[in-house]
Amino acid sequence: MLELILKQLFVDAFKKLYGQEPPAQNVSFQKTRPEFEGDFTIVVFPFVKMAGKAPEALANELGTEMMKESAFIAKYNVVKGFLNLLISDSYWIDFMQKNHLDERFGRKEVSGKPVVVEYSSPNTNKPLHLGHIRNNLLGWSVSEILKANGENVVRVNLVNDRGIHICKSMIAWQKWGNGCTPESTGKKGDHLIGDFYVMFDKHFKEEVKNLLPANYDELSDEDKEKAKAEAENASPLMQETREMLRKWEAGDKEVRELWEMMNNWVYEGFDVTYKRLGVSFDKIYYESQTYLLGKSTVMDGLKKGVLYQRDDNSVWCDLRDEGLDEKLLLRRDGTSVYMTQDLGTAQLRYDEFHPKKLIYVVGNEQNYHFDVLKRVLVRLGFEWGNDIEHLSYGMVELPSGKMKSREGTVVDADDLMDEMEATAKNVSEELGKAHGLSDEESQKLYHMIGLGALKYFILKVDPKKTMLFDPKESIDFNGNTGSFIQYTHARICSVLRKAAEAGITTGDKVDVENILPEEKSLLTNIHAWPGVLEQAAINRSPAMIANFIYDLCKGFNQFYQECSIMKEPDEKRRAFRLQLAAMTARLLRNAGELLGMQMPERM
């Protein structure tokens, strides 16, 4: 990597000139500003005191010494305390020769201990929604970025398939389902079960309303809250649901059979959505299979005196000495909570993979939960709890009224993907992007554009930020969108097709003696890719990949406007530009894969 070579050159030159070795981490590079000649700029101000030199004198002496030691540096110039280095054409030509045919340029071979990445984590009482889309895309993309950096990634999903919320859908189906199935209703299984969850909530609220005291509206806010809690607790529906959960945990045959049947409907629906979204998992865990280990771990902690039991038999972990609160781990009736099954799942994964990292992709509303999870595990004697990492992300919102939503707040994932493909079709037809394609090719293109737009628009935002998603805005063939990226790739493919049709071959060898500024500008963009890929893994940020791709496309389009390719009279120069275009397309596919984006060859 050129930056590392230049950094070592700087350190060696400094040591030779001034007899001291400067800290390598203080040597920072930036792209040289366009008004000055150069490719890389080193800031020398941090080393002025150590060298006992004025900034300009220091930069000049270092520039002279570095040029003497390396043929890579063609020239240097100094602007105040900034040392601008111009890299020789021979370096760029050699770089291109080594990498221009490499589809995996920048990627490393996978090795080492596993890194387990959990994402998706749906409940089996409703379909996947917009929040799940950001979660799935982020988890899948981060996994791919880590793999591209040589990490041995295991992608896992934890399905929350048990608990009070699941029982609510089951009770509603028993009472009002009349034996319906996905086949009899023509609905995806996850949508059908989601409808019953909504139905339960509707009946439950009506029941609570009827149980409130007659003078409810006259009560104080505090008394209203108390009266509502009492009504909810007294609700026959809620009591039935709690009883069903107790029966489930006791292994009641009838309850378990109903649970299994309804969950299987949901899994079939999830699989359709996952496939369409383009995400997958190496292993799926189920809360129903992990909570017992969690309960056992909690009881072991109680025996060891690490945890404590209250008079009502509930079990807690006291974290107040660490600045946190007391955490419930088992309810008074012995049933488990989310933390219980998370303890069991974490232990299962550690025992199975002995990973160096356990990464959980979960929204930022669970920051406290994962802070507690790590601390409870360590309290229980599992030092690997410190290897847990919560990849926290912000919520995603839509402009009001833009999309159909269930219950007025939750946007269904399948509905959103339908809307994206429909929007892609409308925009593409308006702009003539599908002209000359068969119906089958057109449908495939609309899927690529719609899903590419969705993925790019969501992943280009820093994961930690809350974001606003606008389907129409995301499918714009100008600006920082997936459609612009895909169109640039298709444009390059069109140029390469025309060259092939004209019988123009480029060969494997890069056969030019110099490169022009416009060519070099695009090549320096490509050269930066391995460093960007590495930083994206360190920061767990697909946004860094998206921003790189956008800059690369802007750079290519500028190059395309300023440099003739097909009409270039010099055969060697024309071949070089075609090689540069092909290298750009390869890198767009390479980088786009990490975001789950497909790159069409025609648009």
C-alpha positions as CSV (number, residue, x, y, z in Angstrom):
1,M,0.0,0.0,0.0
2,L,1.5,3.3,-1.2
3,E,0.6,5.2,1.9
4,L,2.5,2.8,4.1
5,I,5.6,3.0,1.8
6,L,5.5,6.8,1.9
7,K,5.0,6.8,5.7
8,Q,8.1,4.6,6.2
9,L,10.1,6.8,3.8
10,F,9.1,9.8,5.8
11,V,10.1,8.2,9.1
12,D,13.4,6.9,7.7
13,A,14.2,10.3,6.2
14,F,13.4,12.1,9.4
15,K,15.6,9.7,11.4
16,K,18.5,10.1,9.0
17,L,18.3,13.9,9.0
18,Y,17.6,14.6,12.6
19,G,18.7,11.5,14.5
20,Q,15.2,10.9,16.0
21,E,12.4,8.5,15.0
22,P,9.0,10.3,14.8
23,P,5.9,8.3,15.9
24,A,4.6,6.7,12.7
25,Q,1.0,7.2,13.9
26,N,1.5,11.0,13.7
27,V,2.4,10.9,10.0
28,S,-0.9,11.8,8.3
29,F,-1.7,11.9,4.6
30,Q,-4.4,13.7,2.7
31,K,-5.2,14.0,-1.0
32,T,-3.3,17.1,-2.4
33,R,-5.7,20.0,-3.1
34,P,-6.4,20.5,-6.8
35,E,-4.8,23.9,-7.0
36,F,-1.4,22.4,-6.1
37,E,0.7,19.9,-7.9
38,G,0.9,16.5,-6.2
39,D,-1.0,13.3,-5.3
40,F,-0.4,13.1,-1.5
41,T,0.2,15.7,1.1
42,I,2.0,15.2,4.4
43,V,1.5,17.7,7.2
44,V,4.9,18.4,8.9
45,F,3.7,20.8,11.7
46,P,3.6,17.9,14.4
47,F,7.3,17.4,13.9
48,V,8.6,21.0,13.9
49,K,9.6,20.9,17.6
50,M,11.3,17.5,17.4
51,A,13.4,18.6,14.4
52,G,14.1,22.2,15.6
53,K,13.3,23.5,12.1
54,A,10.8,26.0,10.6
55,P,7.9,24.2,8.9
56,E,8.9,25.1,5.3
57,A,12.6,24.3,5.8
58,L,11.6,21.0,7.4
59,A,9.3,20.1,4.6
60,N,11.9,20.9,1.9
61,E,14.6,18.9,3.6
62,L,12.4,15.9,4.0
63,G,11.1,16.1,0.4
64,T,14.7,16.2,-0.9
65,E,15.7,13.2,1.2
66,M,12.6,11.2,0.3
67,M,13.1,11.8,-3.4
68,K,16.7,10.5,-3.2
69,E,15.5,7.3,-1.6
70,S,12.5,6.4,-3.8
71,A,11.9,6.3,-7.5
72,F,8.2,6.5,-6.7
73,I,8.4,10.2,-6.0
74,A,8.7,12.2,-9.2
75,K,8.5,15.7,-7.7
76,Y,7.7,17.5,-4.5
77,N,6.7,21.1,-3.6
78,V,6.1,22.8,-0.3
79,V,3.3,25.1,0.7
80,K,4.0,26.4,4.2
81,G,4.0,23.3,6.4
82,F,2.5,21.0,3.8
83,L,4.8,18.7,1.8
84,N,3.1,17.8,-1.5
85,L,4.4,14.6,-3.2
86,L,3.9,13.8,-6.9
87,I,4.0,10.1,-7.6
88,S,5.7,8.9,-10.7
89,D,3.7,7.6,-13.7
90,S,5.7,4.3,-13.5
91,Y,4.1,3.6,-10.1
92,W,0.6,4.0,-11.4
93,I,1.3,2.0,-14.6
94,D,2.8,-0.8,-12.5
95,F,-0.2,-0.7,-10.1
96,M,-2.6,-1.0,-13.0
97,Q,-0.7,-3.9,-14.6
98,K,-0.9,-5.8,-11.3
99,N,-4.5,-5.2,-10.5
100,H,-6.6,-4.3,-13.5
101,L,-7.9,-7.9,-14.2
102,D,-8.5,-8.7,-10.5
103,E,-12.2,-9.2,-9.7
104,R,-11.2,-9.5,-6.0
105,F,-8.9,-6.5,-5.9
106,G,-8.5,-5.3,-2.3
107,R,-9.9,-8.5,-0.7
108,K,-8.0,-10.8,1.7
109,E,-8.1,-14.6,2.1
110,V,-10.3,-15.7,5.0
111,S,-8.5,-17.1,8.1
112,G,-8.5,-17.1,11.9
113,K,-11.0,-17.5,14.7
114,P,-14.7,-16.9,13.8
115,V,-16.5,-13.7,14.2
116,V,-20.2,-14.4,14.8
117,V,-22.6,-11.7,13.5
118,E,-26.3,-11.9,14.6
119,Y,-28.8,-9.9,12.6
120,S,-32.6,-10.0,11.7
121,S,-33.9,-11.5,15.0
122,P,-37.6,-11.4,14.1
123,N,-40.6,-12.3,16.3
124,T,-42.9,-15.0,14.9
125,N,-46.0,-12.9,15.6
126,K,-45.7,-10.5,12.7
127,P,-44.1,-10.1,9.3
128,L,-40.8,-8.4,8.7
129,H,-41.0,-4.6,8.5
130,L,-39.0,-1.5,7.5
131,G,-36.9,-1.7,10.7
132,H,-36.0,-5.3,9.9
133,I,-34.9,-4.2,6.4
134,R,-32.3,-1.8,7.8
135,N,-31.2,-4.5,10.3
136,N,-30.9,-7.2,7.7
137,L,-29.1,-5.1,5.1
138,L,-26.7,-3.7,7.7
139,G,-26.0,-7.2,9.3
140,W,-25.5,-8.8,5.9
141,S,-23.3,-6.0,4.5
142,V,-21.1,-5.8,7.6
143,S,-20.6,-9.6,7.4
144,E,-19.6,-9.3,3.8
145,I,-17.2,-6.4,4.5
146,L,-15.6,-8.4,7.4
147,K,-15.2,-11.4,5.1
148,A,-13.6,-9.3,2.4
149,N,-11.1,-8.2,5.1
150,G,-10.2,-11.9,5.8
151,E,-12.4,-12.4,8.8
152,N,-14.0,-15.9,9.2
153,V,-17.6,-14.7,9.6
154,V,-20.5,-16.8,10.8
155,R,-23.8,-15.2,10.1
156,V,-26.6,-16.1,12.5
157,N,-30.2,-15.3,13.2
158,L,-32.0,-15.7,16.5
159,V,-35.8,-16.2,16.0
160,N,-37.9,-15.0,18.9
161,D,-40.4,-17.8,18.6
162,R,-41.7,-18.0,22.1
163,G,-43.1,-15.6,24.8
164,I,-46.2,-13.7,25.6
165,H,-46.4,-11.9,22.2
166,I,-46.4,-15.3,20.4
167,C,-49.2,-16.5,22.6
168,K,-51.3,-13.5,21.8
169,S,-51.4,-14.5,18.1
170,M,-52.2,-18.1,19.1
171,I,-55.1,-17.1,21.3
172,A,-56.5,-14.8,18.6
173,W,-56.4,-17.6,16.0
174,Q,-58.1,-20.0,18.4
175,K,-60.9,-17.6,19.1
176,W,-61.5,-15.9,15.7
177,G,-59.5,-17.9,13.1
178,N,-62.2,-20.5,12.3
179,G,-59.4,-22.9,11.3
180,C,-58.0,-20.7,8.5
181,T,-54.6,-21.3,7.0
182,P,-52.3,-19.5,4.6
183,E,-53.6,-21.8,1.8
184,S,-57.3,-21.1,2.6
185,T,-56.8,-17.3,2.8
186,G,-54.2,-16.9,0.1
187,K,-51.9,-15.0,2.4
188,K,-48.3,-15.4,3.3
189,G,-48.0,-17.1,6.6
190,D,-46.2,-14.3,8.4
191,H,-48.9,-11.8,7.2
192,L,-51.7,-14.1,8.4
193,I,-50.2,-14.4,11.9
194,G,-49.6,-10.7,12.0
195,D,-53.2,-10.0,11.3
196,F,-54.2,-12.1,14.3
197,Y,-51.7,-10.3,16.5
198,V,-53.4,-7.0,15.5
199,M,-56.8,-8.6,16.1
200,F,-55.7,-9.6,19.6
201,D,-54.6,-6.0,20.4
202,K,-57.9,-4.6,19.1
203,H,-60.0,-7.0,21.3
204,F,-57.7,-6.6,24.3
205,K,-58.0,-2.8,24.2
206,E,-61.8,-3.0,24.0
207,E,-61.8,-5.4,26.9
208,V,-59.6,-3.1,29.0
209,K,-61.8,-0.1,28.2
210,N,-64.8,-2.0,29.5
211,L,-63.0,-2.9,32.7
212,L,-62.0,0.7,33.6
213,P,-64.0,2.3,36.5
214,A,-67.0,4.5,35.5
215,N,-65.2,7.6,37.0
216,Y,-62.0,6.9,35.0
217,D,-62.0,10.3,33.2
218,E,-62.3,12.1,36.5
219,L,-59.2,10.4,38.0
220,S,-55.7,12.0,38.4
221,D,-53.1,10.9,35.9
222,E,-51.5,8.7,38.5
223,D,-54.8,7.0,39.4
224,K,-55.6,6.6,35.7
225,E,-52.4,4.7,35.2
226,K,-53.0,2.5,38.2
227,A,-56.6,1.8,37.1
228,K,-55.5,0.9,33.6
229,A,-52.8,-1.5,34.9
230,E,-55.4,-3.2,37.1
231,A,-57.8,-3.5,34.1
232,E,-55.1,-5.0,31.9
233,N,-54.1,-7.5,34.6
234,A,-57.8,-8.4,35.1
235,S,-58.5,-8.8,31.4
236,P,-59.7,-12.4,30.7
237,L,-57.8,-12.3,27.4
238,M,-54.5,-11.5,29.0
239,Q,-55.1,-14.1,31.7
240,E,-55.7,-16.7,29.0
241,T,-52.5,-15.6,27.3
242,R,-50.5,-15.9,30.4
243,E,-51.9,-19.3,31.1
244,M,-51.0,-20.4,27.6
245,L,-47.4,-19.3,28.1
246,R,-47.2,-21.3,31.4
247,K,-48.6,-24.3,29.5
248,W,-46.1,-23.8,26.7
249,E,-43.2,-23.8,29.2
250,A,-44.7,-26.9,30.9
251,G,-44.7,-28.7,27.5
252,D,-48.5,-28.9,27.1
253,K,-49.0,-31.1,24.0
254,E,-52.0,-29.2,22.5
255,V,-50.4,-25.8,23.0
256,R,-47.0,-27.0,21.5
257,E,-48.7,-28.4,18.4
258,L,-50.6,-25.2,17.8
259,W,-47.4,-23.2,18.3
260,E,-45.4,-25.3,16.0
261,M,-48.0,-25.2,13.2
262,M,-48.4,-21.4,13.4
263,N,-44.6,-20.8,13.6
264,N,-44.0,-22.9,10.5
265,W,-46.4,-20.7,8.6
266,V,-44.4,-17.7,9.6
267,Y,-41.0,-19.3,8.7
268,E,-42.2,-20.0,5.2
269,G,-43.2,-16.4,4.9
270,F,-39.9,-15.1,6.3
271,D,-38.0,-17.3,3.8
272,V,-39.7,-15.7,0.9
273,T,-38.9,-12.2,2.2
274,Y,-35.2,-13.1,3.0
275,K,-34.7,-14.5,-0.5
276,R,-36.2,-11.5,-2.2
277,L,-34.1,-9.2,0.0
278,G,-31.0,-11.2,-0.8
279,V,-29.9,-12.0,2.7
280,S,-29.1,-15.4,4.3
281,F,-27.7,-17.0,7.4
282,D,-25.2,-19.8,8.2
283,K,-27.2,-20.8,11.2
284,I,-30.5,-20.0,12.8
285,Y,-31.1,-20.2,16.5
286,Y,-34.5,-20.3,18.1
287,E,-35.3,-18.8,21.5
288,S,-37.4,-21.9,22.3
289,Q,-34.1,-23.9,22.1
290,T,-31.9,-21.5,24.1
291,Y,-34.0,-20.2,27.0
292,L,-33.7,-23.4,29.0
293,L,-29.9,-23.1,29.0
294,G,-30.3,-19.4,30.0
295,K,-32.5,-20.5,32.9
296,S,-30.0,-23.1,34.0
297,T,-27.2,-20.5,33.8
298,V,-29.2,-18.2,36.0
299,M,-29.9,-20.9,38.6
300,D,-26.2,-21.7,38.7
301,G,-25.5,-18.0,39.3
302,L,-28.0,-18.0,42.1
303,K,-26.3,-21.0,43.8
304,K,-22.9,-19.3,43.6
305,G,-24.4,-16.2,45.2
306,V,-23.6,-14.0,42.1
307,L,-27.4,-13.4,41.7
308,Y,-30.1,-13.1,44.3
309,Q,-33.7,-14.1,44.8
310,R,-36.5,-11.9,46.1
311,D,-39.3,-13.0,48.4
312,D,-41.6,-13.5,45.4
313,N,-39.1,-16.0,43.9
314,S,-38.0,-13.7,41.0
315,V,-34.2,-13.8,40.3
316,W,-32.2,-10.6,39.8
317,C,-28.6,-9.4,39.1
318,D,-27.6,-6.3,41.1
319,L,-25.4,-4.0,39.0
320,R,-25.8,-0.9,41.0
321,D,-22.1,-1.0,42.0
322,E,-21.3,-0.6,38.3
323,G,-23.6,2.4,37.9
324,L,-26.4,0.5,36.4
325,D,-29.6,-1.0,37.9
326,E,-31.0,-4.3,39.1
327,K,-31.8,-6.6,36.3
328,L,-34.7,-9.2,36.3
329,L,-33.5,-12.6,35.0
330,L,-36.4,-14.9,36.0
331,R,-40.0,-13.8,36.7
332,R,-41.7,-14.9,40.0
333,D,-43.6,-17.7,38.2
334,G,-40.3,-19.0,36.9
335,T,-40.8,-17.9,33.3
336,S,-37.8,-16.4,31.4
337,V,-37.3,-12.9,30.0
338,Y,-35.3,-11.7,27.0
339,M,-32.1,-11.4,29.0
340,T,-32.5,-15.1,30.1
341,Q,-32.5,-16.4,26.5
342,D,-29.8,-14.0,25.5
343,L,-27.5,-15.5,28.2
344,G,-28.3,-19.0,26.9
345,T,-27.8,-18.1,23.2
346,A,-24.5,-16.4,23.9
347,Q,-23.2,-19.4,25.8
348,L,-24.3,-21.8,23.0
349,R,-22.5,-19.7,20.4
350,Y,-19.4,-19.5,22.4
351,D,-19.3,-23.2,23.1
352,E,-19.9,-23.9,19.4
353,F,-17.5,-21.4,17.7
354,H,-15.2,-20.0,20.4
355,P,-15.3,-16.7,18.4
356,K,-13.0,-13.8,18.9
357,K,-16.1,-11.5,18.6
358,L,-19.9,-11.8,19.1
359,I,-21.5,-9.0,17.2
360,Y,-25.2,-8.2,17.7
361,V,-26.8,-6.0,15.1
362,V,-29.7,-4.5,17.1
363,G,-31.3,-1.0,17.2
364,N,-30.0,1.7,19.5
365,E,-33.0,1.3,21.9
366,Q,-31.3,-1.8,23.1
367,N,-28.0,-0.1,24.1
368,Y,-28.7,-0.6,27.8
369,H,-29.7,-4.3,27.3
370,F,-26.4,-5.2,25.7
371,D,-24.4,-3.3,28.3
372,V,-26.1,-5.4,30.9
373,L,-25.7,-8.6,29.0
374,K,-21.9,-8.3,28.9
375,R,-21.7,-7.4,32.6
376,V,-24.0,-10.2,33.7
377,L,-22.0,-12.8,31.7
378,V,-18.8,-11.6,33.3
379,R,-20.4,-11.7,36.7
380,L,-21.3,-15.3,36.0
381,G,-17.7,-16.1,35.3
382,F,-17.7,-15.9,31.5
383,E,-14.8,-13.5,30.7
384,W,-15.6,-13.8,26.9
385,G,-18.6,-11.6,27.7
386,N,-16.2,-8.8,27.1
387,D,-15.9,-9.9,23.5
388,I,-19.6,-9.0,22.9
389,E,-20.1,-6.0,20.6
390,H,-23.4,-4.3,20.1
391,L,-23.5,-2.8,16.5
392,S,-26.1,-0.2,17.4
393,Y,-28.0,1.6,14.6
394,G,-30.6,4.3,14.4
395,M,-34.3,4.0,13.4
396,V,-35.4,4.4,9.8
397,E,-38.5,6.5,9.1
398,L,-40.7,7.3,6.1
399,P,-42.3,10.6,5.0
400,S,-45.9,10.4,6.2
401,G,-48.4,9.0,3.7
402,K,-45.7,7.8,1.3
403,M,-46.3,4.1,1.9
404,K,-49.1,1.7,2.9
405,S,-48.5,0.7,6.6
406,R,-50.1,-1.8,8.9
407,E,-51.6,-0.4,12.1
408,G,-50.7,3.1,10.8
409,T,-47.1,2.9,12.0
410,V,-45.3,-0.2,10.8
411,V,-44.3,-0.5,7.1
412,D,-44.3,-4.1,5.8
413,A,-41.1,-5.3,4.2
414,D,-42.9,-7.0,1.3
415,D,-45.1,-4.0,0.7
416,L,-42.0,-1.8,0.6
417,M,-40.2,-4.0,-1.9
418,D,-43.3,-4.1,-4.1
419,E,-43.3,-0.3,-4.0
420,M,-39.6,-0.1,-4.8
421,E,-40.0,-2.3,-7.9
422,A,-43.1,-0.4,-9.1
423,T,-41.3,2.9,-8.7
424,A,-38.3,1.5,-10.6
425,K,-40.6,0.4,-13.4
426,N,-42.3,3.8,-13.6
427,V,-39.1,5.9,-13.5
428,S,-37.3,3.5,-15.9
429,E,-40.1,3.7,-18.5
430,E,-40.3,7.5,-18.2
431,L,-36.6,7.7,-19.0
432,G,-36.5,4.9,-21.5
433,K,-34.0,2.9,-19.5
434,A,-35.6,-0.4,-20.4
435,H,-35.8,0.3,-24.2
436,G,-35.1,-2.7,-26.3
437,L,-35.3,-5.2,-23.5
438,S,-37.7,-8.2,-23.4
439,D,-40.4,-8.4,-20.8
440,E,-38.3,-10.9,-18.8
441,E,-35.2,-8.7,-19.0
442,S,-37.2,-5.6,-18.1
443,Q,-38.7,-7.3,-15.0
444,K,-35.2,-8.4,-13.9
445,L,-33.9,-4.8,-14.4
446,Y,-36.8,-3.3,-12.3
447,H,-35.9,-5.8,-9.5
448,M,-32.2,-4.8,-9.7
449,I,-33.0,-1.1,-9.8
450,G,-35.6,-1.2,-7.1
451,L,-33.7,-3.4,-4.6
452,G,-30.4,-1.7,-5.5
453,A,-32.0,1.7,-4.7
454,L,-33.4,0.5,-1.4
455,K,-30.1,-1.1,-0.3
456,Y,-27.9,1.8,-1.3
457,F,-30.1,4.5,0.1
458,I,-30.3,2.7,3.5
459,L,-26.6,1.6,3.7
460,K,-25.1,5.0,2.5
461,V,-26.2,6.5,5.9
462,D,-23.9,6.1,8.9
463,P,-25.5,3.2,10.9
464,K,-25.6,5.2,14.1
465,K,-27.8,7.9,12.5
466,T,-31.6,7.9,12.3
467,M,-32.6,8.2,8.7
468,L,-35.5,9.2,6.5
469,F,-36.2,6.9,3.6
470,D,-38.1,8.2,0.6
471,P,-38.7,5.6,-2.1
472,K,-39.1,8.1,-4.9
473,E,-36.0,10.0,-4.1
474,S,-33.9,6.8,-3.8
475,I,-34.6,6.0,-7.5
476,D,-33.0,9.0,-9.2
477,F,-30.5,8.5,-12.0
478,N,-28.6,11.6,-10.9
479,G,-27.1,12.2,-7.5
480,N,-26.0,9.9,-4.7
481,T,-28.3,7.0,-5.4
482,G,-28.0,3.3,-6.3
483,S,-29.6,4.0,-9.7
484,F,-26.8,6.4,-10.5
485,I,-24.2,3.8,-9.6
486,Q,-25.9,1.1,-11.6
487,Y,-26.3,3.4,-14.6
488,T,-22.6,4.2,-14.5
489,H,-21.8,0.5,-14.6
490,A,-24.1,-0.1,-17.5
491,R,-22.6,2.9,-19.3
492,I,-19.1,1.3,-19.0
493,C,-20.4,-2.1,-20.2
494,S,-21.9,-0.3,-23.2
495,V,-18.5,1.1,-24.1
496,L,-16.8,-2.2,-23.7
497,R,-19.5,-3.9,-25.9
498,K,-18.9,-1.4,-28.6
499,A,-15.2,-2.0,-28.5
500,A,-15.7,-5.7,-28.8
501,E,-18.2,-5.3,-31.7
502,A,-15.6,-3.1,-33.4
503,G,-13.0,-5.8,-33.0
504,I,-10.9,-3.7,-30.6
505,T,-9.0,-5.9,-28.1
506,T,-7.1,-4.5,-25.1
507,G,-4.9,-7.5,-24.1
508,D,-3.6,-8.2,-20.7
509,K,-0.6,-5.9,-20.8
510,V,-0.8,-2.2,-19.8
511,D,1.3,-0.7,-22.7
512,V,1.7,3.1,-22.1
513,E,4.7,5.0,-20.9
514,N,2.8,7.9,-19.2
515,I,-0.6,8.7,-18.0
516,L,-2.6,11.9,-18.3
517,P,-4.0,13.9,-15.4
518,E,-7.6,12.8,-16.2
519,E,-6.6,9.1,-16.3
520,K,-4.5,9.5,-13.1
521,S,-7.4,11.1,-11.3
522,L,-9.6,8.0,-11.9
523,L,-6.7,5.6,-11.1
524,T,-6.0,7.3,-7.8
525,N,-9.7,6.8,-6.8
526,I,-9.3,3.1,-7.6
527,H,-6.0,2.9,-5.7
528,A,-7.7,4.0,-2.5
529,W,-10.0,1.0,-2.4
530,P,-8.0,-1.4,-0.2
531,G,-7.7,1.3,2.5
532,V,-11.4,2.2,2.3
533,L,-12.3,-1.5,2.6
534,E,-10.2,-1.9,5.7
535,Q,-11.6,1.2,7.4
536,A,-15.2,0.1,6.6
537,A,-14.5,-3.2,8.5
538,I,-12.9,-1.4,11.5
539,N,-15.8,1.1,11.7
540,R,-18.5,-1.6,10.8
541,S,-19.7,0.9,8.3
542,P,-21.2,0.0,4.8
543,A,-21.6,3.8,4.4
544,M,-17.9,4.1,3.7
545,I,-18.3,1.6,0.9
546,A,-21.3,3.5,-0.5
547,N,-19.5,6.8,-0.4
548,F,-16.4,5.3,-2.1
549,I,-18.6,3.8,-4.9
550,Y,-20.3,7.2,-5.4
551,D,-17.0,9.0,-5.7
552,L,-15.7,6.4,-8.1
553,C,-18.7,6.8,-10.4
554,K,-18.3,10.6,-10.3
555,G,-14.6,10.2,-11.1
556,F,-15.4,7.9,-14.1
557,N,-18.1,10.1,-15.5
558,Q,-15.7,13.1,-15.4
559,F,-13.0,11.0,-17.0
560,Y,-15.5,9.8,-19.7
561,Q,-16.4,13.5,-20.5
562,E,-12.8,14.7,-20.7
563,C,-11.1,11.7,-22.4
564,S,-12.3,10.1,-25.6
565,I,-12.2,6.3,-25.5
566,M,-13.5,4.9,-28.8
567,K,-12.3,7.9,-30.8
568,E,-8.8,8.0,-29.4
569,P,-6.5,7.7,-32.4
570,D,-3.5,6.3,-30.5
571,E,-4.2,2.5,-30.3
572,K,-2.1,2.0,-27.1
573,R,-3.8,4.9,-25.3
574,R,-7.3,3.7,-26.4
575,A,-6.5,0.2,-25.1
576,F,-5.3,1.7,-21.8
577,R,-8.5,3.7,-21.4
578,L,-10.6,0.6,-22.1
579,Q,-8.6,-1.3,-19.5
580,L,-9.2,1.6,-17.1
581,A,-12.9,1.5,-17.8
582,A,-13.1,-2.3,-17.4
583,M,-11.1,-2.0,-14.1
584,T,-13.7,0.6,-12.9
585,A,-16.6,-1.7,-13.8
586,R,-14.9,-4.7,-12.0
587,L,-14.4,-2.6,-8.9
588,L,-18.0,-1.4,-9.0
589,R,-19.2,-5.0,-9.0
590,N,-16.7,-6.0,-6.4
591,A,-17.7,-3.2,-4.0
592,G,-21.4,-3.3,-4.9
593,E,-21.5,-7.0,-3.8
594,L,-20.6,-5.9,-0.3
595,L,-23.8,-3.8,-0.2
596,G,-25.9,-6.6,-1.9
597,M,-26.3,-4.6,-5.1
598,Q,-26.4,-6.2,-8.5
599,M,-24.9,-4.2,-11.4
600,P,-26.9,-4.4,-14.6
601,E,-25.0,-4.5,-17.9
602,R,-27.7,-2.7,-19.9
603,M,-30.0,0.2,-18.9
